[in-house]
Amino acid sequence: METNFSNQTPERNTNPSDLKNIWENFIQFLKELLDIKKDTDKSGTIQDIKDNISMKGATAWVLIFSILIASIGLNVSSTAVVIGAMLISPLMGPILGIGLSIGINDIDTLKRSFVNLGVMIGLSLITSFAFFSLPIFQDLTPEIKARTAPDVRDVFIAIAGGLALIVALTRRNKQTNTIAGVAIATALMPPLCTAGYGLAVWNLKFFWGAMFLFTINTIFIALATFLIVKFLRFPMVKYINSINRKRVAQLASFVALIIFAFSVYQFYNLFQQDKFKKNAHNFINEMKADGISIIDEDDENISFQDNSIKLVLYGKKLSEVEISQWTTKLKKYGLDGTSLNIQQGADDSDLRAQVQNLSDLYARNQQIIISRDDAIRLSDEKIKVLEKELNKLYKVPFSQISTEAKINYEGLKSLSYANLITTNFQSTDTTTVFTTSWYDSIPNIDQRETKLKLWLKSRLKLDTITVIRN
């Protein structure tokens, strides 16, 4: 019986149904990952928002105190103090109430939210105005100036913050960290404090700019709340009269449409404004790179509303042809139709040359001073080296030694001292030499001289001493 074994590898066929299952599993995974409808507490969320709308009693005092803290933080440019004030402020209540009431057609809650929003703004402005009315608190700090005008990034912050806030509120277990973080990120309090500062110093530009920033944040937080409420299909408020219900629904829809349209318009306007300023700064940087000296380069001189750029030049004066060439380059930066207003004085090239000569002279004098200081430093170092060498040569306190020797060694007539320098032409050595003289009547001079030598070695702490009798 003969058996044949086949070594052929079976072909792997890709089943279309397997790919379909993988795709369906992936879609299911994404749905579960991004699902916010699960664990939604609709009735609890509605009640929580309604409970926090009112600006009366303790809530009003908490608002006043938090506005006062935030104003102090802005005045001393302390970000930590401002953040602490935002954590305790109850500003979100009426804003969330507006978004919720429009989303569920609750006209009573909508009216109540608008009234309390007005009360909230009034209390905030009065408190900050009273604080900044004191002259010692009227300095313009960087924290205050930063809240005088919105840009497109504030819109994104408000939208993202509003979405995060309402999603966190709709959970059964409220995410406190998220709610606190949104209160900090959306920064509703600093613009109101800045608006109060603008009124106190009578700077209406600051006032309207800060109020515009607060309005932007308010609108987009309310809009985000409205969108999530609609997406999660919160229950609509039912009215006994169907005609009345229809009218309320139409009114709520109209208000929502107005807010949405205004939000889109403001977003587009801020986007165009940021784009204009960025293009203007790029244009100014090219002028500076070309050697044109520009001063007073503030954002106030770049006007999106007037579609103009104002530049103040110093140094070399531009000719009409050069100005025309730079005006033509505006189109290259997307600034077609922008008015370029260049202000410049007389040509001060001679003055600048004199300033440059003075600068060069100052630099040369500084170099001379540095060279002189180096020479003095080297001389001081040489003096120190010589003093050290002298100390080596004259380190024997001869006066004291001679007095002690006279007392200790009777018959010593004289004592002299010197350093003897010898060399064998390979090395140099210094030897301490004492020369003695004794009275002839003194016996045992050799013995006395030997003791004197031992005493001198011990007294001077020297290994080698030579004693010579004269």
SEMAR-875725 format. One record per residue (C-alpha): x, y, z; residue in one letter. Coordinates in steps of 0.5 Angstrom, whole numbers, plus 500, padded with zeros to 3 digits. Example, Ala and Ser with C-alpha at 12.3 -4.5 7.8 and 13.67 -1.06 7.14 Angstrom:
# SEMAR-875725
525491516A/527498514S/
//
This chain:
# SEMAR-875725
500500500M/503507498E/501513501T/503520498N/504526503F/503533500S/507539502N/503544499Q/501550503T/494552504P/492559501E/490564506R/483567504N/481573507T/474573509N/470580507P/466578513S/472578518D/474585516L/467587517K/467584524N/473588525I/470595523W/464594527E/468592533N/472598532F/466603531I/463599537Q/469601541F/469608539L/461609541K/463606548E/469610549L/466617547L/459615550D/456621554I/449619555K/450613559K/450615567D/446622565T/442624571D/437629567K/433631573S/438632578G/442636573T/436641572I/435641579Q/442643581D/443648575I/436652578K/438651585D/445655583N/441661579I/439665585S/444671587M/441673593K/443672601G/449668602A/451667594T/451675593A/456676599W/460670597V/460673590L/462680593I/468677597F/470673591S/470679587I/474683592L/479678592I/480677585A/481685584S/486685590I/490679586G/489683579L/492689583N/498686586V/499681579S/498675583S/495669579T/495665585A/490670589V/486671582V/485663581I/483662589G/477668588A/475664581M/474657585L/469660590I/465665586S/458663584P/458666577L/457660573M/449659576G/446664571P/450663565I/448655565L/441657567G/440661560I/443655556G/439650560L/432654559S/433655552I/435648551G/428645555I/424651553N/423653560D/421661559I/421662567D/427659568T/430663562L/427670565K/430668572R/437667569S/437673565F/435677572V/440674576N/445675571L/444682571G/444682578V/451678578M/454683573I/451689577G/454687584L/461685581S/462692577L/460696584I/465692588T/471692583S/469700582F/469701589A/476698590F/479701585F/476708586S/482708592L/488712589P/493707592I/490701588F/489704581Q/496702578D/495699571L/498692572T/500686567P/494682570E/489688569I/492690562K/491682559A/484682560R/482689556T/481685550A/479678547P/482674542D/480668538V/483663543R/478666549D/472663544V/475656544F/477656552I/469658553A/467653548I/471647551A/470650558G/462650557G/462643554L/467640560A/462643565L/455641563I/458634561V/461634568A/454636571L/450631568T/454625571R/451622577R/457623581N/459630580K/466631578Q/468637582T/475637580N/473638573T/468644575I/473647579A/478647573G/473650568V/471656573A/479657573I/480656565A/474660563T/476666567A/469670568L/471674574M/478678572P/474681566P/468684571L/474686575C/477690570T/471693567A/470696574G/477698574Y/476702567G/470705570L/474707577A/480710572V/475713567W/478709562N/472707557L/476703553K/478698558F/471698561F/468696554W/474691552G/473687559A/466687558M/466684551F/471679554L/466677559F/460677554T/464672549I/465667555N/458668557T/455667550I/459661549F/459657555I/451658555A/451656548L/455649550A/450648555T/445649550F/448644545L/449638550I/442639553V/439638546K/444632545F/442629551L/435630550R/433633556F/426633557P/422639555M/418643559V/410641558K/405647558Y/397645559I/396650553N/399647547S/398654543I/402657549N/407651549R/408652542K/409660543R/414659548V/418653544A/418658538Q/421664543L/426659546A/428657539S/429664536F/433666542V/437660541A/438662534L/440669535I/445667540I/448662536F/448667530A/451672534F/457667537S/458665530V/459672528Y/463674534Q/468668533F/469670525Y/470677527N/475675533L/479670528F/479676522Q/482680528Q/487676530D/489674523K/490681521F/494683527K/499677526K/500679518N/501686521A/507684526H/510680520N/510686515F/513690521I/518685522N/520685515E/521692515M/525692521K/530686518A/531691512D/534696517G/528701518I/528703526S/521703528I/518705535I/512705539D/510698536E/504697540D/497693538D/494700539E/497702533N/494696529I/487697528S/483692525F/477696525Q/480702521D/484697517N/490701518S/497701521I/501707524K/508706525L/513712528V/520711525L/526714527Y/533715524G/534715516K/528718513K/524714508L/523717501S/516717498E/518712493V/520707499E/514709502I/510707496S/514700495Q/512698503W/505700501T/505695495T/508690500K/502690504L/498685499K/504680500K/502679507Y/494679506G/493686508L/490689501D/487695502G/490697509T/492704510S/499705512L/501711516N/508712517I/510718521Q/517720521Q/521726523G/527730520A/533726518D/538725524D/543721520S/549726523D/546726530L/546718530R/553719527A/555723533Q/552718538V/556712534Q/562716535N/561717542L/559710543S/566708540D/570713544L/566710550Y/568703548A/576705547R/576709554N/573702557Q/578698554Q/584703557I/581702564I/581695563I/588695561S/590699566R/586695571D/590689569D/597692569A/595694577I/593687578R/599684575L/603689579S/600687586D/601680584E/608681583K/609685590I/605679593K/610674591V/616679593L/613680600E/613672600K/620671598E/622677603L/618673609N/622667607K/629671607L/627675614Y/623670617K/628670623V/626674629P/633676630F/632682635S/628677640Q/633671639I/639676640S/635678647T/634671649E/640669647A/644674651K/640672657I/640664657N/648664655Y/653668659E/659670656G/656671649L/659678647K/656678640S/651675635L/650676628S/645673623Y/645672615A/642667610N/648664606L/646662599I/650657596T/650653589T/653647586N/651649579F/645644579Q/641647585S/641653590T/640652597D/639657603T/643656610T/641660616T/648662619V/649665626F/656668628T/658668635T/663672639S/665670646W/669673652Y/675670653D/674669660S/668664659I/670657660P/667651656N/666655650I/665649645D/660646650Q/656653650R/656654643E/653647642T/648648646K/646655643L/646651636K/641646639L/637652642W/637656636L/634650632K/629648637S/627656637R/627657630L/624650628K/629649623L/633643621D/639646619T/643652622I/650653622T/654657628V/661660626I/665663632R/668669630N/
//
